[in-house]
């Protein structure tokens, strides 16, 4: 995989140009991004099923957002990244039950993260859980994200570097049944 100084990095476009240049330099090295990410996150998580994912998300919610609404569904979704250009989605819909109106919360996480480091999954999960309390991506939203995961911004950056790596033709690092390390 070769990259030039002009390689677009859509996942990193909001970051400073100097940081983007550092990522391009890392991408230009053979196995540069791969080695950097695998040094930081050598193993994928073991949450392969939707049931295990639901338990993981529910535990995080109960630890940090006890009074938030109940999450009714959590799944890996093959269409999330393609359809909405997102890593995960949080949807709420109103359901009439008798004479009451109830809200059902659903979280869908891109299937790409079925085989990824736990830190990446946690970052996406924390992001979607924060939408239980904060609808907009504002200061309060990100404050809640960093409350639930102090390394939220670092993990988000690493996810964006990984997505840029895959976008320019790099291999999926934690795919398959065994870890590459």
N, CA and C atoms as an extended XYZ file, in Angstrom:
543
Properties=species:S:1:pos:R:3:atomname:S:1:resname:S:1:resid:I:1 pbc="F F F"
N         0.842       -1.160        0.000 N   UNK     1
C         0.000        0.000        0.000 CA  UNK     1
C         0.893        1.230        0.000 C   UNK     1
N         0.710        2.058       -0.994 N   UNK     2
C         1.481        3.288       -1.060 CA  UNK     2
C         0.545        4.477       -0.959 C   UNK     2
N         0.994        5.470       -0.278 N   UNK     3
C         0.219        6.703       -0.151 CA  UNK     3
C         1.126        7.864       -0.498 C   UNK     3
N         0.523        8.945       -0.944 N   UNK     4
C         1.296       10.138       -1.260 CA  UNK     4
C         0.907       11.245       -0.293 C   UNK     4
N         1.583       12.358       -0.438 N   UNK     5
C         1.288       13.507        0.414 CA  UNK     5
C        -0.107       14.055        0.122 C   UNK     5
N        -0.691       13.627       -0.994 N   UNK     6
C        -1.997       14.132       -1.391 CA  UNK     6
C        -3.114       13.110       -1.175 C   UNK     6
N        -2.817       12.017       -0.521 N   UNK     7
C        -3.832       11.009       -0.248 CA  UNK     7
C        -4.910       11.618        0.638 C   UNK     7
N        -6.163       11.610        0.164 N   UNK     8
C        -7.220       12.157        1.016 CA  UNK     8
C        -7.477       11.242        2.211 C   UNK     8
N        -7.726       11.833        3.339 N   UNK     9
C        -8.031       11.091        4.554 CA  UNK     9
C        -9.384       11.575        5.075 C   UNK     9
N       -10.484       11.098        4.483 N   UNK    10
C       -11.802       11.633        4.857 CA  UNK    10
C       -12.150       11.412        6.327 C   UNK    10
N       -11.662       10.344        6.927 N   UNK    11
C       -11.977       10.075        8.327 CA  UNK    11
C       -11.202       10.976        9.279 C   UNK    11
N       -10.166       11.630        8.759 N   UNK    12
C        -9.325       12.498        9.591 CA  UNK    12
C        -9.393       13.957        9.161 C   UNK    12
N       -10.357       14.322        8.348 N   UNK    13
C       -10.408       15.670        7.775 CA  UNK    13
C       -10.572       16.773        8.826 C   UNK    13
N       -11.136       16.468        9.979 N   UNK    14
C       -11.333       17.491       11.021 CA  UNK    14
C       -10.076       17.692       11.874 C   UNK    14
N        -9.084       16.858       11.684 N   UNK    15
C        -7.850       16.969       12.480 CA  UNK    15
C        -6.885       17.946       11.814 C   UNK    15
N        -5.936       18.504       12.582 N   UNK    16
C        -4.975       19.453       12.012 CA  UNK    16
C        -4.152       18.819       10.885 C   UNK    16
N        -3.727       19.651        9.949 N   UNK    17
C        -2.960       19.180        8.788 CA  UNK    17
C        -1.673       18.483        9.214 C   UNK    17
N        -1.024       18.962       10.269 N   UNK    18
C         0.229       18.330       10.713 CA  UNK    18
C        -0.019       16.894       11.177 C   UNK    18
N        -1.137       16.667       11.845 N   UNK    19
C        -1.473       15.309       12.294 CA  UNK    19
C        -1.819       14.421       11.099 C   UNK    19
N        -2.527       14.981       10.140 N   UNK    20
C        -2.846       14.222        8.925 CA  UNK    20
C        -1.557       13.839        8.191 C   UNK    20
N        -0.601       14.755        8.145 N   UNK    21
C         0.681       14.462        7.491 CA  UNK    21
C         1.430       13.353        8.212 C   UNK    21
N         1.354       13.340        9.539 N   UNK    22
C         1.994       12.256       10.302 CA  UNK    22
C         1.349       10.914        9.975 C   UNK    22
N         0.031       10.897        9.840 N   UNK    23
C        -0.658        9.654        9.501 CA  UNK    23
C        -0.284        9.223        8.084 C   UNK    23
N        -0.214       10.170        7.149 N   UNK    24
C         0.194        9.832        5.774 CA  UNK    24
C         1.603        9.244        5.758 C   UNK    24
N         2.502        9.822        6.565 N   UNK    25
C         3.876        9.308        6.637 CA  UNK    25
C         3.881        7.888        7.192 C   UNK    25
N         3.052        7.632        8.185 N   UNK    26
C         2.942        6.285        8.751 CA  UNK    26
C         2.373        5.322        7.716 C   UNK    26
N         1.400        5.792        6.939 N   UNK    27
C         0.794        4.950        5.910 CA  UNK    27
C         1.761        4.667        4.763 C   UNK    27
N         2.702        5.580        4.526 N   UNK    28
C         3.673        5.404        3.453 CA  UNK    28
C         4.709        4.337        3.795 C   UNK    28
N         4.912        4.082        5.065 N   UNK    29
C         5.857        3.035        5.482 CA  UNK    29
C         5.211        1.667        5.288 C   UNK    29
N         5.977        0.701        4.815 N   UNK    30
C         5.406       -0.652        4.715 CA  UNK    30
C         5.008       -1.143        6.112 C   UNK    30
N         3.790       -1.531        6.259 N   UNK    31
C         3.254       -2.045        7.521 CA  UNK    31
C         3.273       -1.014        8.647 C   UNK    31
N         3.389        0.270        8.328 N   UNK    32
C         3.499        1.308        9.351 CA  UNK    32
C         2.272        1.406       10.236 C   UNK    32
N         1.099        1.597        9.635 N   UNK    33
C        -0.137        1.717       10.408 CA  UNK    33
C        -0.443        0.389       11.085 C   UNK    33
N        -0.253       -0.695       10.342 N   UNK    34
C        -0.520       -2.034       10.885 CA  UNK    34
C         0.288       -2.267       12.167 C   UNK    34
N         1.583       -2.018       12.097 N   UNK    35
C         2.444       -2.254       13.262 CA  UNK    35
C         2.077       -1.327       14.424 C   UNK    35
N         1.789       -0.061       14.130 N   UNK    36
C         1.436        0.892       15.171 CA  UNK    36
C         0.162        0.473       15.886 C   UNK    36
N        -0.869        0.113       15.113 N   UNK    37
C        -2.138       -0.286       15.728 CA  UNK    37
C        -2.015       -1.605       16.487 C   UNK    37
N        -1.295       -2.561       15.925 N   UNK    38
C        -1.163       -3.856       16.607 CA  UNK    38
C        -0.298       -3.763       17.862 C   UNK    38
N         0.618       -2.804       17.892 N   UNK    39
C         1.381       -2.576       19.117 CA  UNK    39
C         0.461       -2.036       20.211 C   UNK    39
N        -0.443       -1.151       19.834 N   UNK    40
C        -1.361       -0.538       20.797 CA  UNK    40
C        -2.503       -1.484       21.184 C   UNK    40
N        -2.975       -2.285       20.231 N   UNK    41
C        -4.125       -3.169       20.449 CA  UNK    41
C        -3.847       -4.527       19.803 C   UNK    41
N        -3.111       -5.384       20.485 N   UNK    42
C        -2.702       -6.649       19.856 CA  UNK    42
C        -3.828       -7.666       19.658 C   UNK    42
N        -4.921       -7.565       20.410 N   UNK    43
C        -5.948       -8.606       20.345 CA  UNK    43
C        -7.331       -8.015       20.107 C   UNK    43
N        -8.143       -8.801       19.438 N   UNK    44
C        -9.546       -8.437       19.231 CA  UNK    44
C       -10.359       -8.866       20.450 C   UNK    44
N       -11.492       -8.219       20.643 N   UNK    45
C       -12.389       -8.629       21.720 CA  UNK    45
C       -13.051       -9.955       21.349 C   UNK    45
N       -13.724      -10.571       22.286 N   UNK    46
C       -14.362      -11.872       22.056 CA  UNK    46
C       -15.885      -11.775       21.994 C   UNK    46
N       -16.425      -10.585       21.833 N   UNK    47
C       -17.881      -10.387       21.801 CA  UNK    47
C       -18.376      -10.564       20.372 C   UNK    47
N       -18.545      -11.794       19.932 N   UNK    48
C       -18.889      -12.077       18.540 CA  UNK    48
C       -20.394      -12.128       18.280 C   UNK    48
N       -21.194      -12.436       19.296 N   UNK    49
C       -22.637      -12.592       19.089 CA  UNK    49
C       -23.379      -11.336       19.519 C   UNK    49
N       -24.575      -11.175       18.990 N   UNK    50
C       -25.409      -10.051       19.379 CA  UNK    50
C       -25.785      -10.129       20.856 C   UNK    50
N       -25.960      -11.343       21.361 N   UNK    51
C       -26.310      -11.522       22.773 CA  UNK    51
C       -25.166      -11.046       23.676 C   UNK    51
N       -23.936      -11.415       23.332 N   UNK    52
C       -22.778      -10.976       24.110 CA  UNK    52
C       -22.609       -9.459       24.019 C   UNK    52
N       -22.849       -8.909       22.826 N   UNK    53
C       -22.759       -7.466       22.634 CA  UNK    53
C       -23.803       -6.750       23.483 C   UNK    53
N       -25.019       -7.269       23.513 N   UNK    54
C       -26.076       -6.664       24.321 CA  UNK    54
C       -25.663       -6.634       25.796 C   UNK    54
N       -25.130       -7.744       26.298 N   UNK    55
C       -24.684       -7.798       27.688 CA  UNK    55
C       -23.597       -6.770       27.976 C   UNK    55
N       -22.670       -6.617       27.050 N   UNK    56
C       -21.572       -5.652       27.194 CA  UNK    56
C       -22.119       -4.222       27.258 C   UNK    56
N       -23.006       -3.891       26.324 N   UNK    57
C       -23.579       -2.546       26.268 CA  UNK    57
C       -24.438       -2.277       27.504 C   UNK    57
N       -25.227       -3.263       27.898 N   UNK    58
C       -26.094       -3.103       29.061 CA  UNK    58
C       -25.270       -2.898       30.339 C   UNK    58
N       -24.172       -3.627       30.474 N   UNK    59
C       -23.292       -3.441       31.635 CA  UNK    59
C       -22.706       -2.024       31.665 C   UNK    59
N       -22.256       -1.534       30.507 N   UNK    60
C       -21.725       -0.166       30.450 CA  UNK    60
C       -22.804        0.848       30.819 C   UNK    60
N       -23.999        0.649       30.300 N   UNK    61
C       -25.111        1.562       30.608 CA  UNK    61
C       -25.419        1.546       32.098 C   UNK    61
N       -25.465        0.360       32.690 N   UNK    62
C       -25.773        0.255       34.119 CA  UNK    62
C       -24.677        0.846       34.994 C   UNK    62
N       -23.436        0.794       34.537 N   UNK    63
C       -22.329        1.374       35.293 CA  UNK    63
C       -22.353        2.901       35.278 C   UNK    63
N       -22.759        3.494       34.151 N   UNK    64
C       -22.615        4.942       33.987 CA  UNK    64
C       -23.924        5.705       33.816 C   UNK    64
N       -24.966        5.065       33.331 N   UNK    65
C       -26.217        5.760       33.017 CA  UNK    65
C       -27.407        4.993       33.578 C   UNK    65
N       -27.412        4.758       34.870 N   UNK    66
C       -28.443        3.920       35.489 CA  UNK    66
C       -29.859        4.419       35.237 C   UNK    66
N       -30.047        5.726       35.241 N   UNK    67
C       -31.393        6.275       35.116 CA  UNK    67
C       -31.811        6.511       33.664 C   UNK    67
N       -30.950        6.192       32.723 N   UNK    68
C       -31.297        6.354       31.304 CA  UNK    68
C       -32.286        5.266       30.910 C   UNK    68
N       -32.932        5.446       29.783 N   UNK    69
C       -33.935        4.487       29.327 CA  UNK    69
C       -33.359        3.103       29.078 C   UNK    69
N       -34.248        2.130       29.028 N   UNK    70
C       -33.858        0.748       28.760 CA  UNK    70
C       -33.460        0.595       27.303 C   UNK    70
N       -32.419       -0.163       27.064 N   UNK    71
C       -32.020       -0.477       25.697 CA  UNK    71
C       -32.697       -1.793       25.329 C   UNK    71
N       -33.457       -1.774       24.257 N   UNK    72
C       -34.245       -2.944       23.888 CA  UNK    72
C       -33.546       -3.855       22.886 C   UNK    72
N       -32.603       -3.309       22.130 N   UNK    73
C       -31.942       -4.125       21.111 CA  UNK    73
C       -30.549       -3.583       20.861 C   UNK    73
N       -29.578       -4.494       20.792 N   UNK    74
C       -28.210       -4.145       20.421 CA  UNK    74
C       -27.730       -5.225       19.468 C   UNK    74
N       -27.293       -4.822       18.267 N   UNK    75
C       -26.860       -5.802       17.271 CA  UNK    75
C       -25.692       -5.271       16.460 C   UNK    75
N       -24.936       -6.202       15.889 N   UNK    76
C       -23.980       -5.871       14.843 CA  UNK    76
C       -24.786       -5.784       13.553 C   UNK    76
N       -24.516       -4.793       12.743 N   UNK    77
C       -25.295       -4.582       11.526 CA  UNK    77
C       -24.356       -4.409       10.335 C   UNK    77
N       -24.548       -5.236        9.316 N   UNK    78
C       -23.703       -5.164        8.117 CA  UNK    78
C       -23.951       -3.901        7.296 C   UNK    78
N       -25.088       -3.258        7.484 N   UNK    79
C       -25.455       -2.133        6.633 CA  UNK    79
C       -25.140       -0.772        7.233 C   UNK    79
N       -24.781       -0.703        8.491 N   UNK    80
C       -24.598        0.591        9.152 CA  UNK    80
C       -23.554        1.445        8.447 C   UNK    80
N       -22.362        0.928        8.240 N   UNK    81
C       -21.270        1.708        7.661 CA  UNK    81
C       -21.586        2.114        6.227 C   UNK    81
N       -22.208        1.229        5.479 N   UNK    82
C       -22.485        1.478        4.068 CA  UNK    82
C       -23.617        2.481        3.897 C   UNK    82
N       -24.705        2.285        4.606 N   UNK    83
C       -25.897        3.097        4.405 CA  UNK    83
C       -25.756        4.493        4.996 C   UNK    83
N       -25.292        4.615        6.216 N   UNK    84
C       -25.297        5.902        6.915 CA  UNK    84
C       -23.916        6.514        7.077 C   UNK    84
N       -22.893        5.871        6.559 N   UNK    85
C       -21.525        6.341        6.726 CA  UNK    85
C       -21.233        6.597        8.204 C   UNK    85
N       -21.640        5.637        9.030 N   UNK    86
C       -21.479        5.752       10.479 CA  UNK    86
C       -20.855        4.468       11.009 C   UNK    86
N       -20.383        4.519       12.233 N   UNK    87
C       -19.817        3.339       12.885 CA  UNK    87
C       -20.864        2.638       13.732 C   UNK    87
N       -21.847        3.382       14.125 N   UNK    88
C       -22.940        2.842       14.923 CA  UNK    88
C       -24.105        3.807       14.873 C   UNK    88
N       -25.265        3.315       15.243 N   UNK    89
C       -26.435        4.192       15.286 CA  UNK    89
C       -27.225        3.923       16.552 C   UNK    89
N       -27.836        4.978       17.049 N   UNK    90
C       -28.764        4.863       18.163 CA  UNK    90
C       -30.089        5.382       17.645 C   UNK    90
N       -31.100        4.538       17.693 N   UNK    91
C       -32.422        4.993       17.254 CA  UNK    91
C       -33.391        4.864       18.408 C   UNK    91
N       -34.317        5.761       18.440 N   UNK    92
C       -35.396        5.687       19.413 CA  UNK    92
C       -36.687        5.786       18.629 C   UNK    92
N       -37.620        4.961       19.001 N   UNK    93
C       -38.924        5.027       18.353 CA  UNK    93
C       -39.998        4.878       19.414 C   UNK    93
N       -41.085        5.538       19.163 N   UNK    94
C       -42.198        5.506       20.109 CA  UNK    94
C       -43.140        4.364       19.747 C   UNK    94
N       -43.583        3.645       20.770 N   UNK    95
C       -44.486        2.519       20.595 CA  UNK    95
C       -45.673        2.717       21.537 C   UNK    95
N       -46.865        2.553       20.997 N   UNK    96
C       -48.063        2.679       21.819 CA  UNK    96
C       -48.331        1.328       22.470 C   UNK    96
N       -48.441        1.341       23.807 N   UNK    97
C       -48.785        0.136       24.558 CA  UNK    97
C       -49.969        0.495       25.456 C   UNK    97
N       -51.143        0.073       24.998 N   UNK    98
C       -52.355        0.431       25.729 CA  UNK    98
C       -52.608        1.914       25.576 C   UNK    98
N       -52.717        2.606       26.692 N   UNK    99
C       -52.914        4.052       26.622 CA  UNK    99
C       -51.629        4.825       26.935 C   UNK    99
N       -50.489        4.121       26.906 N   UNK   100
C       -49.196        4.752       27.184 CA  UNK   100
C       -48.329        4.773       25.933 C   UNK   100
N       -47.436        5.715       25.894 N   UNK   101
C       -46.459        5.831       24.817 CA  UNK   101
C       -45.094        5.498       25.400 C   UNK   101
N       -44.467        4.452       24.913 N   UNK   102
C       -43.146        4.036       25.393 CA  UNK   102
C       -42.098        4.282       24.323 C   UNK   102
N       -40.886        4.548       24.757 N   UNK   103
C       -39.767        4.740       23.838 CA  UNK   103
C       -38.896        3.498       23.844 C   UNK   103
N       -38.587        3.012       22.655 N   UNK   104
C       -37.699        1.854       22.505 CA  UNK   104
C       -36.373        2.342       21.933 C   UNK   104
N       -35.291        1.977       22.598 N   UNK   105
C       -33.959        2.373       22.154 CA  UNK   105
C       -33.279        1.170       21.507 C   UNK   105
N       -32.655        1.406       20.338 N   UNK   106
C       -31.906        0.361       19.654 CA  UNK   106
C       -30.532        0.905       19.292 C   UNK   106
N       -29.519        0.067       19.478 N   UNK   107
C       -28.159        0.430       19.096 CA  UNK   107
C       -27.683       -0.595       18.072 C   UNK   107
N       -27.176       -0.091       16.967 N   UNK   108
C       -26.612       -0.938       15.914 CA  UNK   108
C       -25.154       -0.517       15.728 C   UNK   108
N       -24.275       -1.503       15.710 N   UNK   109
C       -22.847       -1.248       15.564 CA  UNK   109
C       -22.380       -1.901       14.273 C   UNK   109
N       -21.565       -1.203       13.501 N   UNK   110
C       -21.082       -1.710       12.221 CA  UNK   110
C       -20.407       -3.068       12.424 C   UNK   110
N       -20.735       -4.000       11.542 N   UNK   111
C       -20.218       -5.368       11.647 CA  UNK   111
C       -18.691       -5.417       11.551 C   UNK   111
N       -18.082       -4.402       10.968 N   UNK   112
C       -16.625       -4.315       10.905 CA  UNK   112
C       -16.005       -4.444       12.298 C   UNK   112
N       -16.741       -4.008       13.330 N   UNK   113
C       -16.206       -4.006       14.692 CA  UNK   113
C       -16.541       -5.269       15.473 C   UNK   113
N       -17.081       -6.277       14.789 N   UNK   114
C       -17.276       -7.590       15.415 CA  UNK   114
C       -15.907       -8.191       15.729 C   UNK   114
N       -14.928       -7.867       14.899 N   UNK   115
C       -13.561       -8.341       15.106 CA  UNK   115
C       -12.639       -7.130       15.121 C   UNK   115
N       -12.550       -6.531       16.283 N   UNK   116
C       -11.742       -5.337       16.497 CA  UNK   116
C       -11.305       -5.320       17.959 C   UNK   116
N       -10.400       -4.453       18.315 N   UNK   117
C       -10.002       -4.355       19.721 CA  UNK   117
C       -11.164       -3.894       20.598 C   UNK   117
N       -11.143       -4.298       21.833 N   UNK   118
C       -12.199       -3.919       22.772 CA  UNK   118
C       -12.264       -2.410       22.928 C   UNK   118
N       -11.137       -1.724       22.838 N   UNK   119
C       -11.123       -0.263       22.968 CA  UNK   119
C       -11.955        0.396       21.862 C   UNK   119
N       -11.880       -0.129       20.644 N   UNK   120
C       -12.657        0.428       19.533 CA  UNK   120
C       -14.145        0.198       19.776 C   UNK   120
N       -14.491       -1.008       20.190 N   UNK   121
C       -15.892       -1.329       20.465 CA  UNK   121
C       -16.410       -0.460       21.609 C   UNK   121
N       -15.601       -0.279       22.619 N   UNK   122
C       -16.010        0.539       23.766 CA  UNK   122
C       -16.246        1.994       23.342 C   UNK   122
N       -15.380        2.533       22.502 N   UNK   123
C       -15.538        3.908       22.040 CA  UNK   123
C       -16.859        4.077       21.302 C   UNK   123
N       -17.174        3.154       20.415 N   UNK   124
C       -18.419        3.250       19.645 CA  UNK   124
C       -19.622        3.074       20.567 C   UNK   124
N       -19.526        2.130       21.479 N   UNK   125
C       -20.617        1.880       22.421 CA  UNK   125
C       -20.864        3.101       23.309 C   UNK   125
N       -19.805        3.677       23.832 N   UNK   126
C       -19.921        4.869       24.679 CA  UNK   126
C       -20.569        6.002       23.894 C   UNK   126
N       -20.182        6.156       22.651 N   UNK   127
C       -20.751        7.204       21.795 CA  UNK   127
C       -22.260        7.015       21.645 C   UNK   127
N       -22.663        5.787       21.345 N   UNK   128
C       -24.097        5.533       21.143 CA  UNK   128
C       -24.872        5.622       22.466 C   UNK   128
N       -24.272        5.190       23.553 N   UNK   129
C       -24.939        5.315       24.852 CA  UNK   129
C       -25.118        6.780       25.253 C   UNK   129
N       -24.162        7.611       24.899 N   UNK   130
C       -24.275        9.034       25.233 CA  UNK   130
C       -25.509        9.657       24.585 C   UNK   130
N       -25.940        9.100       23.473 N   UNK   131
C       -27.148        9.610       22.809 CA  UNK   131
C       -28.415        9.317       23.610 C   UNK   131
N       -28.354        8.468       24.621 N   UNK   132
C       -29.508        8.274       25.493 CA  UNK   132
C       -29.830        9.567       26.239 C   UNK   132
N       -28.803       10.325       26.579 N   UNK   133
C       -28.983       11.569       27.331 CA  UNK   133
C       -28.840       12.818       26.467 C   UNK   133
N       -27.907       12.798       25.551 N   UNK   134
C       -27.609       13.985       24.735 CA  UNK   134
C       -27.835       13.660       23.263 C   UNK   134
N       -28.737       14.382       22.617 N   UNK   135
C       -29.039       14.108       21.216 CA  UNK   135
C       -27.982       14.678       20.276 C   UNK   135
N       -27.498       15.865       20.560 N   UNK   136
C       -26.557       16.542       19.671 CA  UNK   136
C       -25.118       16.251       20.054 C   UNK   136
N       -24.236       16.381       19.069 N   UNK   137
C       -22.805       16.230       19.308 CA  UNK   137
C       -22.254       17.584       19.774 C   UNK   137
N       -22.540       17.914       21.011 N   UNK   138
C       -22.087       19.185       21.551 CA  UNK   138
C       -21.126       18.933       22.716 C   UNK   138
N       -20.780       19.994       23.414 N   UNK   139
C       -19.815       19.894       24.511 CA  UNK   139
C       -20.296       18.924       25.602 C   UNK   139
N       -21.569       18.996       25.951 N   UNK   140
C       -22.121       18.103       26.977 CA  UNK   140
C       -22.055       16.639       26.528 C   UNK   140
N       -22.276       16.411       25.244 N   UNK   141
C       -22.218       15.050       24.703 CA  UNK   141
C       -20.816       14.463       24.882 C   UNK   141
N       -19.809       15.208       24.458 N   UNK   142
C       -18.438       14.700       24.545 CA  UNK   142
C       -17.940       14.635       25.988 C   UNK   142
N       -18.457       15.488       26.836 N   UNK   143
C       -18.122       15.404       28.263 CA  UNK   143
C       -18.657       14.094       28.839 C   UNK   143
N       -19.872       13.711       28.436 N   UNK   144
C       -20.447       12.441       28.869 CA  UNK   144
C       -19.644       11.265       28.320 C   UNK   144
N       -19.206       11.359       27.070 N   UNK   145
C       -18.386       10.297       26.478 CA  UNK   145
C       -17.089       10.101       27.259 C   UNK   145
N       -16.426       11.201       27.603 N   UNK   146
C       -15.164       11.083       28.339 CA  UNK   146
C       -15.384       10.686       29.799 C   UNK   146
N       -16.572       10.939       30.320 N   UNK   147
C       -16.908       10.441       31.654 CA  UNK   147
C       -16.981        8.912       31.634 C   UNK   147
N       -17.622        8.366       30.604 N   UNK   148
C       -17.768        6.911       30.505 CA  UNK   148
C       -16.471        6.230       30.074 C   UNK   148
N       -15.677        6.907       29.245 N   UNK   149
C       -14.398        6.366       28.784 CA  UNK   149
C       -13.394        7.515       28.708 C   UNK   149
N       -12.503        7.624       29.704 N   UNK   150
C       -11.545        8.735       29.730 CA  UNK   150
C       -10.664        8.827       28.475 C   UNK   150
N       -10.393        7.715       27.813 N   UNK   151
C        -9.556        7.711       26.606 CA  UNK   151
C       -10.393        7.794       25.331 C   UNK   151
N       -11.606        8.285       25.440 N   UNK   152
C       -12.534        8.307       24.305 CA  UNK   152
C       -11.917        8.958       23.067 C   UNK   152
N       -11.331       10.126       23.210 N   UNK   153
C       -10.815       10.855       22.046 CA  UNK   153
C        -9.623       10.139       21.410 C   UNK   153
N        -8.772        9.533       22.217 N   UNK   154
C        -7.645        8.778       21.666 CA  UNK   154
C        -8.146        7.573       20.882 C   UNK   154
N        -9.112        6.848       21.446 N   UNK   155
C        -9.657        5.681       20.755 CA  UNK   155
C       -10.369        6.087       19.468 C   UNK   155
N       -11.059        7.217       19.506 N   UNK   156
C       -11.727        7.694       18.294 CA  UNK   156
C       -10.706        7.993       17.204 C   UNK   156
N        -9.609        8.620       17.577 N   UNK   157
C        -8.551        8.899       16.606 CA  UNK   157
C        -7.997        7.597       16.020 C   UNK   157
N        -7.736        6.618       16.878 N   UNK   158
C        -7.192        5.345       16.408 CA  UNK   158
C        -8.170        4.624       15.484 C   UNK   158
N        -9.458        4.690       15.784 N   UNK   159
C       -10.467        4.101       14.900 CA  UNK   159
C       -10.416        4.796       13.550 C   UNK   159
N       -10.291        6.112       13.548 N   UNK   160
C       -10.241        6.859       12.295 CA  UNK   160
C        -8.977        6.531       11.488 C   UNK   160
N        -7.860        6.325       12.158 N   UNK   161
C        -6.636        5.910       11.467 CA  UNK   161
C        -6.838        4.519       10.867 C   UNK   161
N        -7.449        3.624       11.627 N   UNK   162
C        -7.717        2.265       11.122 CA  UNK   162
C        -8.639        2.309        9.904 C   UNK   162
N        -9.698        3.101        9.964 N   UNK   163
C       -10.613        3.203        8.827 CA  UNK   163
C        -9.909        3.799        7.609 C   UNK   163
N        -9.015        4.756        7.819 N   UNK   164
C        -8.240        5.321        6.711 CA  UNK   164
C        -7.331        4.262        6.111 C   UNK   164
N        -6.731        3.455        6.962 N   UNK   165
C        -5.865        2.358        6.529 CA  UNK   165
C        -6.642        1.381        5.646 C   UNK   165
N        -7.833        0.996        6.085 N   UNK   166
C        -8.662        0.056        5.314 CA  UNK   166
C        -9.123        0.718        4.013 C   UNK   166
N        -9.455        1.991        4.074 N   UNK   167
C        -9.956        2.723        2.911 CA  UNK   167
C        -8.949        2.742        1.759 C   UNK   167
N        -7.660        2.865        2.067 N   UNK   168
C        -6.648        2.930        1.003 CA  UNK   168
C        -6.124        1.547        0.618 C   UNK   168
N        -6.819        0.512        1.063 N   UNK   169
C        -6.464       -0.836        0.635 CA  UNK   169
C        -5.687       -1.660        1.641 C   UNK   169
N        -5.537       -1.166        2.841 N   UNK   170
C        -4.851       -1.946        3.877 CA  UNK   170
C        -5.713       -3.108        4.339 C   UNK   170
N        -5.074       -4.115        4.903 N   UNK   171
C        -5.811       -5.296        5.353 CA  UNK   171
C        -6.534       -5.036        6.666 C   UNK   171
N        -7.616       -5.787        6.877 N   UNK   172
C        -8.334       -5.726        8.157 CA  UNK   172
C        -7.482       -6.486        9.162 C   UNK   172
N        -7.082       -5.804       10.213 N   UNK   173
C        -6.041       -6.333       11.087 CA  UNK   173
C        -6.483       -7.405       12.055 C   UNK   173
N        -7.709       -7.397       12.483 N   UNK   174
C        -8.126       -8.337       13.497 CA  UNK   174
C        -9.151       -9.328       12.951 C   UNK   174
N        -9.201       -9.489       11.642 N   UNK   175
C       -10.174      -10.388       11.014 CA  UNK   175
C        -9.799      -11.841       11.191 C   UNK   175
N       -10.766      -12.717       10.948 N   UNK   176
C       -10.517      -14.151       11.082 CA  UNK   176
C       -10.662      -14.606       12.513 C   UNK   176
N       -10.445      -15.871       12.754 N   UNK   177
C       -10.619      -16.442       14.088 CA  UNK   177
C        -9.426      -16.176       14.995 C   UNK   177
N        -8.264      -16.018       14.418 N   UNK   178
C        -7.067      -15.805       15.251 CA  UNK   178
C        -6.578      -14.380       15.056 C   UNK   178
N        -5.967      -13.846       16.074 N   UNK   179
C        -5.354      -12.529       15.980 CA  UNK   179
C        -4.063      -12.632       15.198 C   UNK   179
N        -3.649      -11.569       14.481 N   UNK   180
C        -2.444      -11.628       13.672 CA  UNK   180
C        -1.164      -11.630       14.477 C   UNK   180
N        -1.220      -11.338       15.752 N   UNK   181
C         0.003      -11.264       16.566 CA  UNK   181
C         0.181      -12.552       17.330 C   UNK   181
